[in-house]
């Protein structure tokens, strides 16, 4: 079996973001989280691809959702109005969101 070098290994970041859009809205209780995420890119190599796996939707079978310019999904409620105006223009060669079957 071929041995992988550190440069060939996948970089995996598990991130539980807490209260919906609160980190993005500058909620003071999320400052440590924002600081961590701000510093994280300097600790990682630039990836060729990013796969986001979400527990926010369920499908009967594992499903990949792909788009050239992925839309925003606002799957929360009860936050300030500006929480529903957040955009994330992240065009890519192809962006993927994996939806897993419910447990």
N, CA, C and O atoms as CSV, one atom per row, in Angstrom:
chain,resi,resn,atom,element,x,y,z
A,1,UNK,N,N,0.848,-1.179,0.000
A,1,UNK,CA,C,0.000,0.000,0.000
A,1,UNK,C,C,0.895,1.245,0.000
A,1,UNK,O,O,1.869,1.322,0.749
A,2,UNK,N,N,0.556,2.195,-0.835
A,2,UNK,CA,C,1.338,3.414,-0.969
A,2,UNK,C,C,1.147,4.315,0.253
A,2,UNK,O,O,0.019,4.525,0.701
A,3,UNK,N,N,2.232,4.839,0.784
A,3,UNK,CA,C,2.209,5.733,1.942
A,3,UNK,C,C,1.886,7.157,1.493
A,3,UNK,O,O,2.486,7.646,0.536
A,4,UNK,N,N,0.953,7.827,2.160
A,4,UNK,CA,C,0.616,9.217,1.845
A,4,UNK,C,C,1.591,10.163,2.536
A,4,UNK,O,O,2.028,9.911,3.659
A,5,UNK,N,N,1.919,11.236,1.860
A,5,UNK,CA,C,2.716,12.282,2.496
A,5,UNK,C,C,1.754,13.242,3.190
A,5,UNK,O,O,0.567,13.255,2.863
A,6,UNK,N,N,2.236,14.047,4.144
A,6,UNK,CA,C,1.335,15.015,4.805
A,6,UNK,C,C,0.620,15.929,3.805
A,6,UNK,O,O,-0.524,16.322,4.034
A,7,UNK,N,N,1.287,16.267,2.703
A,7,UNK,CA,C,0.670,17.149,1.709
A,7,UNK,C,C,-0.488,16.484,0.976
A,7,UNK,O,O,-1.319,17.178,0.391
A,8,UNK,N,N,-0.563,15.147,0.994
A,8,UNK,CA,C,-1.609,14.421,0.282
A,8,UNK,C,C,-2.815,14.110,1.161
A,8,UNK,O,O,-3.865,13.718,0.651
A,9,UNK,N,N,-2.683,14.274,2.438
A,9,UNK,CA,C,-3.770,13.923,3.351
A,9,UNK,C,C,-4.886,14.957,3.287
A,9,UNK,O,O,-4.646,16.148,3.091
A,10,UNK,N,N,-6.098,14.476,3.456
A,10,UNK,CA,C,-7.252,15.377,3.494
A,10,UNK,C,C,-7.211,16.201,4.774
A,10,UNK,O,O,-6.825,15.703,5.832
A,11,UNK,N,N,-7.603,17.438,4.672
A,11,UNK,CA,C,-7.732,18.306,5.841
A,11,UNK,C,C,-9.203,18.315,6.216
A,11,UNK,O,O,-10.057,18.642,5.392
A,12,UNK,N,N,-9.494,17.964,7.428
A,12,UNK,CA,C,-10.885,17.883,7.863
A,12,UNK,C,C,-11.092,18.831,9.031
A,12,UNK,O,O,-10.336,18.819,10.002
A,13,UNK,N,N,-12.120,19.645,8.922
A,13,UNK,CA,C,-12.482,20.558,10.000
A,13,UNK,C,C,-13.945,20.293,10.321
A,13,UNK,O,O,-14.816,20.458,9.468
A,14,UNK,N,N,-14.207,19.884,11.553
A,14,UNK,CA,C,-15.586,19.753,12.025
A,14,UNK,C,C,-15.889,21.027,12.788
A,14,UNK,O,O,-15.168,21.389,13.718
A,15,UNK,N,N,-16.937,21.693,12.402
A,15,UNK,CA,C,-17.244,22.973,13.033
A,15,UNK,C,C,-18.713,23.054,13.376
A,15,UNK,O,O,-19.567,23.063,12.490
A,16,UNK,N,N,-19.006,23.114,14.651
A,16,UNK,CA,C,-20.378,23.323,15.121
A,16,UNK,C,C,-20.535,24.819,15.349
A,16,UNK,O,O,-19.913,25.376,16.253
A,17,UNK,N,N,-21.349,25.466,14.547
A,17,UNK,CA,C,-21.394,26.926,14.539
A,17,UNK,C,C,-22.287,27.547,15.595
A,17,UNK,O,O,-22.303,28.771,15.727
A,18,UNK,N,N,-23.017,26.766,16.339
A,18,UNK,CA,C,-23.826,27.348,17.405
A,18,UNK,C,C,-25.076,28.039,16.887
A,18,UNK,O,O,-25.745,27.527,15.989
A,19,UNK,N,N,-25.389,29.185,17.442
A,19,UNK,CA,C,-26.654,29.886,17.213
A,19,UNK,C,C,-26.830,30.519,15.855
A,19,UNK,O,O,-26.776,31.742,15.725
A,20,UNK,N,N,-27.041,29.701,14.840
A,20,UNK,CA,C,-27.369,30.218,13.515
A,20,UNK,C,C,-26.404,31.283,13.036
A,20,UNK,O,O,-25.195,31.052,13.003
A,21,UNK,N,N,-26.920,32.454,12.660
A,21,UNK,CA,C,-26.073,33.512,12.099
A,21,UNK,C,C,-25.395,34.392,13.139
A,21,UNK,O,O,-24.738,35.365,12.770
A,22,UNK,N,N,-25.530,34.089,14.415
A,22,UNK,CA,C,-25.002,34.986,15.442
A,22,UNK,C,C,-23.508,35.278,15.317
A,22,UNK,O,O,-23.112,36.422,15.544
A,23,UNK,N,N,-22.657,34.312,14.969
A,23,UNK,CA,C,-21.237,34.667,14.805
A,23,UNK,C,C,-21.024,35.719,13.716
A,23,UNK,O,O,-20.193,36.613,13.874
A,24,UNK,N,N,-21.760,35.621,12.626
A,24,UNK,CA,C,-21.624,36.558,11.512
A,24,UNK,C,C,-22.173,37.931,11.889
A,24,UNK,O,O,-21.692,38.948,11.389
A,25,UNK,N,N,-23.161,37.968,12.754
A,25,UNK,CA,C,-23.792,39.224,13.146
A,25,UNK,C,C,-23.022,39.946,14.245
A,25,UNK,O,O,-23.433,41.022,14.680
A,26,UNK,N,N,-21.906,39.370,14.702
A,26,UNK,CA,C,-21.092,40.038,15.709
A,26,UNK,C,C,-21.564,39.859,17.136
A,26,UNK,O,O,-21.217,40.663,18.002
A,27,UNK,N,N,-22.343,38.832,17.402
A,27,UNK,CA,C,-22.798,38.550,18.763
A,27,UNK,C,C,-21.581,38.355,19.666
A,27,UNK,O,O,-20.762,37.475,19.402
A,28,UNK,N,N,-21.441,39.165,20.737
A,28,UNK,CA,C,-20.252,39.095,21.587
A,28,UNK,C,C,-19.967,37.712,22.164
A,28,UNK,O,O,-18.803,37.352,22.341
A,29,UNK,N,N,-21.000,36.934,22.459
A,29,UNK,CA,C,-20.774,35.606,23.043
A,29,UNK,C,C,-20.139,34.633,22.054
A,29,UNK,O,O,-19.743,33.536,22.448
A,30,UNK,N,N,-20.034,35.009,20.779
A,30,UNK,CA,C,-19.440,34.147,19.761
A,30,UNK,C,C,-18.048,34.628,19.326
A,30,UNK,O,O,-17.515,34.152,18.324
A,31,UNK,N,N,-17.463,35.568,20.074
A,31,UNK,CA,C,-16.173,36.138,19.696
A,31,UNK,C,C,-15.072,35.084,19.591
A,31,UNK,O,O,-14.298,35.111,18.634
A,32,UNK,N,N,-14.979,34.167,20.538
A,32,UNK,CA,C,-13.932,33.142,20.499
A,32,UNK,C,C,-14.081,32.274,19.247
A,32,UNK,O,O,-13.084,31.895,18.632
A,33,UNK,N,N,-15.314,31.961,18.874
A,33,UNK,CA,C,-15.564,31.163,17.678
A,33,UNK,C,C,-15.114,31.918,16.425
A,33,UNK,O,O,-14.472,31.342,15.546
A,34,UNK,N,N,-15.446,33.185,16.350
A,34,UNK,CA,C,-15.060,34.001,15.200
A,34,UNK,C,C,-13.541,34.123,15.135
A,34,UNK,O,O,-12.959,34.031,14.054
A,35,UNK,N,N,-12.899,34.327,16.273
A,35,UNK,CA,C,-11.435,34.409,16.305
A,35,UNK,C,C,-10.811,33.111,15.802
A,35,UNK,O,O,-9.863,33.144,15.017
A,36,UNK,N,N,-11.333,31.973,16.246
A,36,UNK,CA,C,-10.820,30.673,15.807
A,36,UNK,C,C,-10.943,30.528,14.292
A,36,UNK,O,O,-9.982,30.149,13.624
A,37,UNK,N,N,-12.118,30.828,13.753
A,37,UNK,CA,C,-12.342,30.664,12.318
A,37,UNK,C,C,-11.534,31.665,11.505
A,37,UNK,O,O,-11.153,31.367,10.374
A,38,UNK,N,N,-11.267,32.836,12.049
A,38,UNK,CA,C,-10.457,33.835,11.353
A,38,UNK,C,C,-9.008,33.362,11.235
A,38,UNK,O,O,-8.345,33.627,10.232
A,39,UNK,N,N,-8.523,32.666,12.255
A,39,UNK,CA,C,-7.139,32.197,12.272
A,39,UNK,C,C,-6.958,30.854,11.559
A,39,UNK,O,O,-5.838,30.513,11.178
A,40,UNK,N,N,-8.021,30.097,11.375
A,40,UNK,CA,C,-7.926,28.757,10.804
A,40,UNK,C,C,-7.277,28.699,9.419
A,40,UNK,O,O,-6.456,27.809,9.197
A,41,UNK,N,N,-7.590,29.585,8.478
A,41,UNK,CA,C,-6.974,29.470,7.144
A,41,UNK,C,C,-5.443,29.491,7.167
A,41,UNK,O,O,-4.811,28.842,6.334
A,42,UNK,N,N,-4.852,30.210,8.085
A,42,UNK,CA,C,-3.388,30.264,8.134
A,42,UNK,C,C,-2.781,28.943,8.603
A,42,UNK,O,O,-1.575,28.732,8.468
A,43,UNK,N,N,-3.603,28.058,9.148
A,43,UNK,CA,C,-3.127,26.779,9.655
A,43,UNK,C,C,-3.358,25.633,8.665
A,43,UNK,O,O,-2.931,24.504,8.907
A,44,UNK,N,N,-4.028,25.924,7.563
A,44,UNK,CA,C,-4.377,24.897,6.589
A,44,UNK,C,C,-3.752,25.209,5.234
A,44,UNK,O,O,-3.498,26.367,4.902
A,45,UNK,N,N,-3.511,24.162,4.465
A,45,UNK,CA,C,-3.098,24.354,3.075
A,45,UNK,C,C,-4.333,24.731,2.267
A,45,UNK,O,O,-5.448,24.346,2.620
A,46,UNK,N,N,-4.142,25.480,1.190
A,46,UNK,CA,C,-5.275,25.866,0.339
A,46,UNK,C,C,-5.855,24.606,-0.306
A,46,UNK,O,O,-5.137,23.881,-0.994
A,47,UNK,N,N,-7.137,24.339,-0.094
A,47,UNK,CA,C,-7.731,23.106,-0.619
A,47,UNK,C,C,-8.071,23.210,-2.106
A,47,UNK,O,O,-8.273,24.304,-2.634
A,48,UNK,N,N,-8.129,22.070,-2.763
A,48,UNK,CA,C,-8.602,22.001,-4.146
A,48,UNK,C,C,-10.122,22.007,-4.178
A,48,UNK,O,O,-10.728,22.445,-5.155
A,49,UNK,N,N,-10.736,21.517,-3.100
A,49,UNK,CA,C,-12.191,21.428,-3.026
A,49,UNK,C,C,-12.621,21.489,-1.572
A,49,UNK,O,O,-11.857,21.157,-0.666
A,50,UNK,N,N,-13.852,21.916,-1.366
A,50,UNK,CA,C,-14.444,21.930,-0.030
A,50,UNK,C,C,-15.780,21.208,-0.115
A,50,UNK,O,O,-16.601,21.509,-0.982
A,51,UNK,N,N,-15.995,20.262,0.780
A,51,UNK,CA,C,-17.256,19.534,0.864
A,51,UNK,C,C,-17.901,19.911,2.185
A,51,UNK,O,O,-17.289,19.758,3.242
A,52,UNK,N,N,-19.142,20.407,2.132
A,52,UNK,CA,C,-19.886,20.750,3.333
A,52,UNK,C,C,-20.939,19.676,3.533
A,52,UNK,O,O,-21.721,19.384,2.628
A,53,UNK,N,N,-20.955,19.093,4.715
A,53,UNK,CA,C,-21.964,18.086,5.053
A,53,UNK,C,C,-22.879,18.718,6.085
A,53,UNK,O,O,-22.424,19.176,7.133
A,54,UNK,N,N,-24.161,18.740,5.787
A,54,UNK,CA,C,-25.120,19.431,6.640
A,54,UNK,C,C,-26.084,18.466,7.309
A,54,UNK,O,O,-26.524,17.482,6.714
A,55,UNK,N,N,-26.402,18.770,8.560
A,55,UNK,CA,C,-27.420,18.009,9.278
A,55,UNK,C,C,-28.736,18.780,9.307
A,55,UNK,O,O,-29.652,18.414,10.044
A,56,UNK,N,N,-28.835,19.837,8.518
A,56,UNK,CA,C,-30.025,20.676,8.553
A,56,UNK,C,C,-31.166,20.154,7.700
A,56,UNK,O,O,-32.316,20.534,7.918
A,57,UNK,N,N,-30.882,19.308,6.752
A,57,UNK,CA,C,-31.921,18.711,5.923
A,57,UNK,C,C,-31.736,17.208,5.954
A,57,UNK,O,O,-30.630,16.717,6.183
A,58,UNK,N,N,-32.815,16.479,5.725
A,58,UNK,CA,C,-32.724,15.035,5.665
A,58,UNK,C,C,-33.313,14.553,4.351
A,58,UNK,O,O,-34.286,15.116,3.848
A,59,UNK,N,N,-32.725,13.526,3.811
A,59,UNK,CA,C,-33.196,12.868,2.604
A,59,UNK,C,C,-33.315,11.382,2.904
A,59,UNK,O,O,-32.747,10.903,3.885
A,60,UNK,N,N,-34.046,10.646,2.072
A,60,UNK,CA,C,-34.159,9.202,2.265
A,60,UNK,C,C,-32.867,8.476,1.936
A,60,UNK,O,O,-32.578,7.418,2.494
A,61,UNK,N,N,-32.094,9.052,1.024
A,61,UNK,CA,C,-30.792,8.480,0.662
A,61,UNK,C,C,-29.778,9.622,0.652
A,61,UNK,O,O,-30.155,10.785,0.511
A,62,UNK,N,N,-28.497,9.297,0.801
A,62,UNK,CA,C,-27.467,10.331,0.738
A,62,UNK,C,C,-27.580,11.056,-0.597
A,62,UNK,O,O,-27.676,10.414,-1.643
A,63,UNK,N,N,-27.572,12.368,-0.572
A,63,UNK,CA,C,-27.818,13.187,-1.749
A,63,UNK,C,C,-26.765,14.283,-1.851
A,63,UNK,O,O,-26.417,14.916,-0.855
A,64,UNK,N,N,-26.262,14.500,-3.059
A,64,UNK,CA,C,-25.349,15.612,-3.300
A,64,UNK,C,C,-26.106,16.709,-4.026
A,64,UNK,O,O,-26.787,16.452,-5.019
A,65,UNK,N,N,-25.986,17.921,-3.533
A,65,UNK,CA,C,-26.592,19.085,-4.158
A,65,UNK,C,C,-25.447,19.918,-4.710
A,65,UNK,O,O,-24.577,20.328,-3.941
A,66,UNK,N,N,-25.412,20.182,-5.996
A,66,UNK,CA,C,-24.306,20.920,-6.593
A,66,UNK,C,C,-24.803,22.114,-7.380
A,66,UNK,O,O,-25.905,22.094,-7.928
A,67,UNK,N,N,-23.972,23.169,-7.436
A,67,UNK,CA,C,-24.347,24.369,-8.169
A,67,UNK,C,C,-23.105,25.175,-8.516
A,67,UNK,O,O,-22.137,25.186,-7.756
A,68,UNK,N,N,-23.129,25.848,-9.658
A,68,UNK,CA,C,-22.044,26.745,-10.027
A,68,UNK,C,C,-21.964,27.937,-9.072
A,68,UNK,O,O,-20.876,28.358,-8.677
A,69,UNK,N,N,-23.115,28.468,-8.710
A,69,UNK,CA,C,-23.214,29.587,-7.771
A,69,UNK,C,C,-24.264,29.212,-6.727
A,69,UNK,O,O,-25.444,29.519,-6.895
A,70,UNK,N,N,-23.841,28.555,-5.657
A,70,UNK,CA,C,-24.823,28.021,-4.712
A,70,UNK,C,C,-25.631,29.117,-4.022
A,70,UNK,O,O,-25.080,30.149,-3.637
A,71,UNK,N,N,-26.935,28.894,-3.866
A,71,UNK,CA,C,-27.781,29.884,-3.195
A,71,UNK,C,C,-27.627,29.785,-1.680
A,71,UNK,O,O,-27.057,28.823,-1.165
A,72,UNK,N,N,-28.134,30.772,-0.986
A,72,UNK,CA,C,-28.195,30.736,0.475
A,72,UNK,C,C,-29.484,30.034,0.886
A,72,UNK,O,O,-30.525,30.212,0.253
A,73,UNK,N,N,-29.409,29.244,1.942
A,73,UNK,CA,C,-30.589,28.615,2.534
A,73,UNK,C,C,-30.726,29.191,3.935
A,73,UNK,O,O,-29.850,28.991,4.776
A,74,UNK,N,N,-31.804,29.894,4.189
A,74,UNK,CA,C,-32.052,30.468,5.503
A,74,UNK,C,C,-32.966,29.505,6.246
A,74,UNK,O,O,-34.190,29.602,6.154
A,75,UNK,N,N,-32.370,28.582,6.976
A,75,UNK,CA,C,-33.147,27.546,7.654
A,75,UNK,C,C,-33.300,27.852,9.138
A,75,UNK,O,O,-33.352,26.946,9.970
A,76,UNK,N,N,-33.371,29.130,9.455
A,76,UNK,CA,C,-33.537,29.548,10.836
A,76,UNK,C,C,-34.599,30.626,10.895
A,76,UNK,O,O,-35.013,31.160,9.866
A,77,UNK,N,N,-35.033,30.939,12.090
A,77,UNK,CA,C,-36.044,31.976,12.263
A,77,UNK,C,C,-35.865,32.612,13.639
A,77,UNK,O,O,-35.219,32.046,14.521
A,78,UNK,N,N,-36.448,33.794,13.804
A,78,UNK,CA,C,-36.408,34.467,15.088
A,78,UNK,C,C,-35.171,35.317,15.326
A,78,UNK,O,O,-34.921,35.734,16.458
A,79,UNK,N,N,-34.396,35.582,14.290
A,79,UNK,CA,C,-33.203,36.408,14.411
A,79,UNK,C,C,-33.495,37.812,13.873
A,79,UNK,O,O,-34.525,38.023,13.232
A,80,UNK,N,N,-32.599,38.776,14.128
A,80,UNK,CA,C,-32.808,40.123,13.578
A,80,UNK,C,C,-32.920,40.088,12.050
A,80,UNK,O,O,-32.389,39.187,11.400
A,81,UNK,N,N,-33.611,41.074,11.490
A,81,UNK,CA,C,-33.838,41.139,10.042
A,81,UNK,C,C,-32.549,41.005,9.234
A,81,UNK,O,O,-32.544,40.362,8.184
A,82,UNK,N,N,-31.461,41.602,9.711
A,82,UNK,CA,C,-30.218,41.544,8.931
A,82,UNK,C,C,-29.685,40.115,8.786
A,82,UNK,O,O,-28.849,39.852,7.922
A,83,UNK,N,N,-30.164,39.195,9.625
A,83,UNK,CA,C,-29.755,37.791,9.502
A,83,UNK,C,C,-30.266,37.169,8.206
A,83,UNK,O,O,-29.697,36.192,7.721
A,84,UNK,N,N,-31.324,37.724,7.651
A,84,UNK,CA,C,-31.925,37.172,6.438
A,84,UNK,C,C,-31.461,37.916,5.190
A,84,UNK,O,O,-31.943,37.657,4.088
A,85,UNK,N,N,-30.529,38.834,5.371
A,85,UNK,CA,C,-29.949,39.576,4.254
A,85,UNK,C,C,-28.510,39.130,3.979
A,85,UNK,O,O,-27.852,39.656,3.082
A,86,UNK,N,N,-28.030,38.161,4.753
A,86,UNK,CA,C,-26.657,37.677,4.598
A,86,UNK,C,C,-26.527,36.999,3.235
A,86,UNK,O,O,-27.370,36.193,2.843
A,87,UNK,N,N,-25.467,37.339,2.531
A,87,UNK,CA,C,-25.167,36.669,1.273
A,87,UNK,C,C,-23.771,36.084,1.371
A,87,UNK,O,O,-22.947,36.548,2.159
A,88,UNK,N,N,-23.516,35.087,0.589
A,88,UNK,CA,C,-22.197,34.465,0.543
A,88,UNK,C,C,-21.896,34.115,-0.909
A,88,UNK,O,O,-22.072,32.970,-1.325
A,89,UNK,N,N,-21.443,35.102,-1.679
A,89,UNK,CA,C,-21.173,34.852,-3.097
A,89,UNK,C,C,-19.905,34.011,-3.256
A,89,UNK,O,O,-18.797,34.544,-3.318
A,90,UNK,N,N,-20.083,32.714,-3.321
A,90,UNK,CA,C,-18.938,31.810,-3.369
A,90,UNK,C,C,-18.944,30.998,-4.661
A,90,UNK,O,O,-19.074,29.775,-4.627
A,91,UNK,N,N,-18.804,31.679,-5.802
A,91,UNK,CA,C,-18.779,30.893,-7.048
A,91,UNK,C,C,-17.564,29.983,-7.066
A,91,UNK,O,O,-16.489,30.339,-6.584
A,92,UNK,N,N,-17.754,28.833,-7.616
A,92,UNK,CA,C,-16.671,27.852,-7.666
A,92,UNK,C,C,-16.804,27.051,-8.943
A,92,UNK,O,O,-17.792,27.184,-9.666
A,93,UNK,N,N,-15.815,26.222,-9.221
A,93,UNK,CA,C,-15.918,25.324,-10.366
A,93,UNK,C,C,-17.201,24.513,-10.202
A,93,UNK,O,O,-17.949,24.322,-11.161
A,94,UNK,N,N,-17.445,24.052,-9.019
A,94,UNK,CA,C,-18.700,23.389,-8.671
A,94,UNK,C,C,-18.737,23.250,-7.164
A,94,UNK,O,O,-17.794,22.721,-6.576
A,95,UNK,N,N,-19.784,23.703,-6.531
A,95,UNK,CA,C,-19.920,23.612,-5.087
A,95,UNK,C,C,-20.869,22.472,-4.774
A,95,UNK,O,O,-21.844,22.248,-5.492
A,96,UNK,N,N,-20.580,21.749,-3.691
A,96,UNK,CA,C,-21.371,20.588,-3.319
A,96,UNK,C,C,-21.835,20.691,-1.884
A,96,UNK,O,O,-21.094,21.164,-1.023
A,97,UNK,N,N,-23.037,20.258,-1.621
A,97,UNK,CA,C,-23.576,20.124,-0.275
A,97,UNK,C,C,-24.097,18.708,-0.160
A,97,UNK,O,O,-24.929,18.286,-0.963
A,98,UNK,N,N,-23.619,17.966,0.829
A,98,UNK,CA,C,-24.072,16.587,1.004
A,98,UNK,C,C,-25.186,16.552,2.017
A,98,UNK,O,O,-25.048,17.094,3.113
A,99,UNK,N,N,-26.300,15.918,1.663
A,99,UNK,CA,C,-27.443,15.743,2.545
A,99,UNK,C,C,-27.506,14.264,2.900
A,99,UNK,O,O,-27.543,13.407,2.017
A,100,UNK,N,N,-27.518,13.973,4.193
A,100,UNK,CA,C,-27.476,12.588,4.642
A,100,UNK,C,C,-28.834,12.111,5.105
A,100,UNK,O,O,-29.671,12.914,5.517
A,101,UNK,N,N,-29.063,10.792,5.038
A,101,UNK,CA,C,-30.326,10.247,5.555
A,101,UNK,C,C,-30.461,10.528,7.046
A,101,UNK,O,O,-29.465,10.557,7.769
A,102,UNK,N,N,-31.692,10.735,7.506
A,102,UNK,CA,C,-31.918,10.956,8.926
A,102,UNK,C,C,-31.605,9.707,9.721
A,102,UNK,O,O,-31.684,8.594,9.202
A,103,UNK,N,N,-31.251,9.891,10.976
A,103,UNK,CA,C,-30.892,8.757,11.847
A,103,UNK,C,C,-32.124,8.188,12.498
A,103,UNK,O,O,-32.031,7.230,13.265
